């Protein structure tokens, strides 16, 4: 059941999986409100014996499939939201909404999850436990998973406890066709937004000695932060701090009163995340003070680091290798410094996120357009494998737990 049967079942629904993906792709929605996408999912699964749970904070929903026998609960997740960017793929089913595109594969995630629901529903009487299918909006910076947790959609009450395991699958255009990748421990980074306002005293550009120029102070802070990263934090535990925006002044002969820096901070552990916040404040405030200026620092928390449970990785590797293919599995040698809000789920529930290679067979997958590119495409023929992988993780856990 775990290998060929699941893959054959998924392939039998390939047309429906592809049609759902294309319908979602053509009509992308942003943020926490994805009602049309959820309606498409519900319509596609309307004939299945699913119990739907929805909450007040967003259009996220969890469909619960009860097995024929009692047992643990396992959660599978797919995200539904798109990105605010114009599509340039030239696909027949390209976005019909200007300035919106599914450039991160969430349309495929949702379709594969719906496919897994259909595959597992057909075998529900054999399942010992229940499967929760998490259809989530707001992954692209809107904390959709956190909202769904706070609404109790994933569990947390006496009569509806949190699941015992959780699995998610993310497409990866720059990986071989059909290969599943994962690693125990940190898989993706946290992502916090950094804002620094350097306050000085403006004046005439010809007389900087009569002013307190915030511009060179801001420039010094940018460079000092890069030195701080390389000298305070071990290279083996990657940390990234990037200033993406510098804003100051209005004319060539005016020293402004302030300068503004905007950036991102990324770490692979909660401890490193907090240490970087303290170090940034120390560096920025003291450099500003040395030049008779003031630095105001604002750090807006983003997603936590995505940390995979080793037991869940073992389950995923077993399933991937059982599904077969030329390169069914690869252990990723290092985390990626991108961020994912499935991390909120993994803070509460043991589990793992995996990547699925969606480059076309035979192409230079390293040269494919990556995630968040306006030309990113998915080889749809790999989606049945993704469906079977999700279903397989659920079956493997319900049958064997972490054993």
C-alpha positions in Angstrom: 0.0 0.0 0.0 2.8 2.4 0.9 4.6 2.4 -2.4 3.2 1.3 -5.8 -0.4 1.3 -4.7 -0.2 4.9 -3.4 1.6 6.1 -6.5 -0.8 4.3 -8.9 -3.8 5.7 -7.0 -2.3 9.2 -7.3 -1.7 8.8 -11.0 -5.3 7.7 -11.4 -6.2 11.2 -10.2 -3.6 13.1 -12.2 -6.1 14.8 -14.4 -8.0 16.2 -11.4 -4.9 17.2 -9.6 -3.6 19.1 -12.7 -7.0 20.7 -13.3 -7.2 22.0 -9.8 -3.7 23.4 -9.9 -4.3 25.2 -13.1 -7.6 26.7 -11.9 -5.8 28.0 -8.8 -2.9 29.3 -10.8 -5.1 31.2 -13.2 -6.9 33.1 -10.4 -4.3 33.8 -7.7 -5.2 35.4 -4.3 -3.0 37.1 -1.8 -2.5 37.1 2.0 -4.9 35.7 4.5 -8.0 36.0 2.3 -8.1 33.3 -0.4 -11.8 32.5 -0.6 -11.9 31.6 -4.2 -9.0 29.2 -3.8 -10.6 27.5 -0.8 -13.9 27.2 -2.7 -12.1 25.4 -5.6 -10.6 23.0 -3.1 -13.9 22.3 -1.4 -15.7 21.8 -4.7 -12.9 19.3 -5.8 -13.3 17.3 -2.6 -17.1 17.7 -2.1 -17.8 14.0 -2.5 -15.4 12.9 0.2 -16.3 12.1 3.9 -14.4 15.1 5.3 -15.2 17.2 8.4 -14.3 20.8 7.7 -13.0 23.2 10.4 -12.7 27.0 9.8 -11.8 30.0 11.9 -12.4 33.7 12.2 -8.8 35.0 11.4 -8.4 33.9 7.8 -9.7 31.7 5.1 -7.7 28.7 6.2 -9.4 25.4 6.7 -8.7 21.9 8.0 -10.4 18.9 6.5 -10.4 15.9 8.8 -10.6 12.4 7.5 -11.5 9.8 10.1 -10.0 6.3 9.7 -11.8 3.1 10.2 -9.9 2.4 13.5 -8.8 4.5 16.4 -5.3 5.8 16.4 -3.1 8.9 16.4 -3.6 12.1 14.2 -1.3 13.2 11.5 -1.4 16.6 9.7 -0.5 17.3 6.1 -0.2 20.9 5.0 -0.5 22.8 1.7 -0.4 26.6 1.4 -2.8 28.6 -0.9 -1.6 32.2 -1.4 0.2 33.8 -4.3 2.7 36.6 -4.7 2.2 40.3 -5.7 4.1 40.1 -9.0 3.4 40.0 -12.7 3.6 36.6 -14.4 5.8 36.1 -17.5 5.6 32.4 -18.1 3.5 32.4 -21.2 1.5 29.4 -19.9 -2.0 28.8 -21.4 -3.3 28.9 -17.8 -1.3 31.9 -16.7 -2.6 34.4 -14.1 -5.6 36.3 -15.2 -5.2 38.8 -12.4 -2.7 41.6 -13.1 0.1 41.9 -10.6 -0.5 38.5 -9.0 1.2 35.1 -9.7 1.8 31.7 -8.1 5.5 32.0 -8.3 6.2 29.8 -5.2 4.3 26.7 -6.1 1.5 27.1 -3.6 -1.0 26.2 -6.4 0.8 22.8 -6.8 1.0 22.3 -3.0 -2.7 22.8 -2.7 -3.5 20.5 -5.6 -1.2 17.8 -4.3 -2.7 18.0 -0.8 -6.2 17.7 -2.3 -5.0 14.7 -4.3 -3.7 13.1 -1.1 -7.1 13.7 0.6 -8.7 11.8 -2.3 -6.2 9.0 -2.3 -6.5 8.5 1.5 -10.3 8.8 1.6 -10.5 5.9 -0.8 -8.7 3.8 1.8 -10.1 5.4 5.0 -11.4 2.1 6.4 -7.9 0.8 6.6 -6.5 3.8 8.5 -5.9 3.6 12.2 -6.4 7.2 13.3 -7.2 10.4 11.4 -5.6 12.7 8.8 -5.9 16.5 9.0 -5.5 18.3 5.7 -4.4 21.9 6.4 -5.2 24.3 3.6 -3.5 27.4 4.6 -3.5 31.0 3.3 -1.0 33.8 4.2 2.3 31.9 4.0 4.0 34.7 2.1 4.7 36.9 5.1 1.2 36.9 6.6 1.7 34.3 9.3 -1.2 32.2 8.2 -0.1 29.1 10.0 0.1 31.0 13.3 -3.4 32.4 12.8 -4.7 28.9 12.2 -3.0 27.6 15.3 -4.4 30.5 17.3 -7.9 29.7 16.0 -7.6 26.2 17.2 -8.0 24.7 13.7 -5.0 22.4 14.1 -6.1 21.3 17.6 -5.2 22.2 21.1 -8.4 21.5 23.1 -9.3 18.4 25.2 -11.7 17.0 22.6 -9.5 18.0 19.6 -5.8 17.8 20.6 -2.9 18.8 18.5 -1.8 16.2 15.9 0.9 13.7 16.8 2.9 14.4 13.6 3.0 17.0 10.8 4.4 16.9 7.3 4.6 19.5 4.5 6.0 19.4 1.0 7.4 22.4 -1.0 8.2 22.3 -4.7 11.8 23.2 -5.7 12.5 24.2 -9.3 16.2 23.8 -8.9 16.3 20.1 -8.1 16.0 17.0 -10.3 12.6 15.8 -11.4 10.8 13.9 -8.7 13.6 13.9 -6.1 12.6 14.5 -2.5 15.0 16.3 -0.3 15.2 16.9 3.5 17.4 17.1 6.5 17.1 16.7 10.2 17.5 19.8 12.3 17.4 23.3 10.8 15.9 23.3 7.3 15.1 26.9 6.8 15.9 30.2 8.7 14.0 32.6 10.8 13.3 36.0 9.1 13.0 39.2 11.1 12.7 42.7 9.7 15.2 45.3 10.8 14.6 49.0 10.7 17.2 51.5 11.9 16.6 55.3 12.0 19.8 57.3 12.6 18.9 60.7 14.0 21.3 63.6 13.6 21.0 67.3 12.9 20.7 68.7 9.4 22.4 71.6 7.8 24.2 73.0 4.8 26.3 70.4 2.9 29.2 72.8 2.7 29.4 73.0 6.5 29.1 69.5 7.9 31.0 70.5 11.0 28.0 72.6 12.0 25.7 69.6 11.7 25.5 66.0 12.9 25.4 64.2 9.6 23.5 60.9 9.9 24.4 59.6 6.4 28.1 58.5 7.0 26.9 57.2 10.4 24.3 55.0 8.6 26.9 53.9 6.2 29.3 52.9 9.0 26.5 51.0 10.7 25.8 49.0 7.5 29.5 48.0 7.2 29.9 47.3 11.0 26.9 45.0 11.0 28.5 42.9 8.3 31.8 42.7 10.3 29.8 41.9 13.4 28.1 38.9 11.7 31.5 37.4 10.6 33.3 38.1 13.8 30.7 37.3 16.5 28.9 34.3 15.0 30.5 31.0 13.9 30.5 30.5 10.2 29.4 26.9 10.7 26.1 28.2 12.1 25.0 30.5 9.3 23.5 33.9 10.0 22.6 36.5 7.4 21.9 40.2 7.8 21.2 42.2 4.7 20.4 45.9 4.4 18.1 46.1 1.4 17.2 49.8 1.6 19.0 53.1 2.5 17.0 56.3 2.5 18.2 59.8 3.4 18.2 63.4 2.2 16.4 65.5 -0.4 19.2 67.3 -2.4 22.9 67.4 -3.0 23.6 70.4 -0.8 21.5 69.5 2.2 22.5 67.4 5.2 19.4 65.6 6.3 18.2 65.2 9.9 17.9 61.4 9.6 18.8 58.4 7.6 16.8 55.2 7.4 17.9 51.6 7.0 15.7 48.6 6.2 16.9 45.0 6.2 16.4 41.4 7.0 17.9 39.2 9.7 18.0 35.4 9.4 19.2 32.7 11.8 18.9 28.9 12.2 18.2 28.6 15.9 16.1 30.5 18.5 19.2 31.2 20.5 21.1 32.7 17.6 18.1 34.7 16.7 18.0 36.4 20.1 21.7 36.9 20.2 21.7 38.7 16.8 19.0 41.1 18.0 21.0 42.1 21.0 24.2 42.5 18.9 22.5 44.7 16.3 21.2 47.0 19.0 24.7 47.3 20.6 26.5 48.0 17.3 24.0 50.5 15.9 23.4 52.4 19.1 27.1 52.8 20.0 28.2 53.8 16.5 25.6 56.5 16.4 26.5 57.6 19.9 30.2 57.9 18.9 29.2 60.4 16.2 26.8 62.4 18.5 23.8 60.8 16.8 21.1 58.5 18.0 19.9 55.2 16.5 16.4 53.9 16.9 16.1 50.2 16.2 12.9 48.4 15.5 12.9 44.6 14.9 9.7 43.1 13.7 9.6 39.3 14.3 8.9 37.2 11.3 8.8 33.4 10.9 10.8 31.3 13.4 13.4 28.8 12.0 12.0 25.7 10.4 13.5 22.8 12.5 12.8 19.2 11.3 12.4 16.3 13.7 14.9 13.5 12.8 12.2 10.9 13.2 10.0 12.7 10.7 12.9 12.9 8.2 13.4 9.1 8.6 9.7 8.6 7.7 9.9 10.9 4.7 13.1 9.2 3.4 11.6 5.8 3.7 8.5 6.9 1.8 10.5 8.7 -0.9 12.7 5.7 -1.5 9.7 3.4 -1.6 8.1 5.5 -4.3 11.2 4.9 -6.4 12.7 6.8 -9.4 16.2 7.5 -10.6 17.0 9.8 -7.7 14.2 9.3 -5.1 15.9 10.9 -2.1 18.7 13.3 -1.2 19.8 14.5 2.2 20.3 18.3 1.9 23.9 19.1 3.1 22.9 22.5 4.6 19.8 24.6 5.3 18.5 27.3 3.1 18.3 30.8 4.5 14.8 31.3 3.2 11.9 31.2 5.7 8.7 29.3 6.0 5.7 29.7 8.3 5.3 25.9 8.6 7.9 26.6 11.3 5.0 27.7 13.6 3.5 24.2 13.3 6.8 22.5 13.9 7.2 24.5 17.1 4.1 22.7 18.4 4.1 19.4 16.7 7.0 17.0 15.7 7.3 16.8 12.0 9.2 17.9 8.9 9.1 19.9 5.7 10.5 18.4 2.5 11.4 19.7 -0.9 10.2 18.1 -4.2 12.2 18.6 -7.4 9.9 19.9 -10.1 12.3 20.6 -12.9 11.4 18.8 -16.2 13.2 15.6 -16.9 16.5 16.0 -18.7 16.8 19.8 -18.3 19.6 21.7 -16.5 17.8 21.9 -13.3 20.4 24.1 -11.7 19.7 26.7 -14.4 15.9 26.7 -14.1 14.1 29.8 -12.9 13.8 29.6 -9.2 11.1 30.3 -6.7 9.7 33.9 -6.8 10.8 34.3 -10.4 8.2 35.7 -12.8 9.1 32.8 -15.1 9.1 30.0 -12.6 7.3 26.8 -13.9 6.4 23.4 -12.4 6.6 20.2 -14.4 3.1 19.0 -13.6 4.0 15.4 -14.3 5.7 15.2 -10.9 2.6 16.2 -8.9 1.2 12.6 -8.6 4.5 11.7 -6.8 4.1 14.6 -4.5 0.5 13.5 -3.8 1.7 9.9 -3.1 4.5 11.2 -0.9 2.2 13.2 1.3 -0.3 10.3 1.5 2.6 7.9 2.2 3.9 9.9 5.1 0.4 9.9 6.7 0.0 6.1 6.2 3.5 5.3 7.4 3.0 7.3 10.6 -0.4 6.0 11.3 0.8 2.4 10.9 4.1 2.6 12.6 4.3 5.9 14.6 8.0 6.9 15.0 9.1 3.3 15.1 
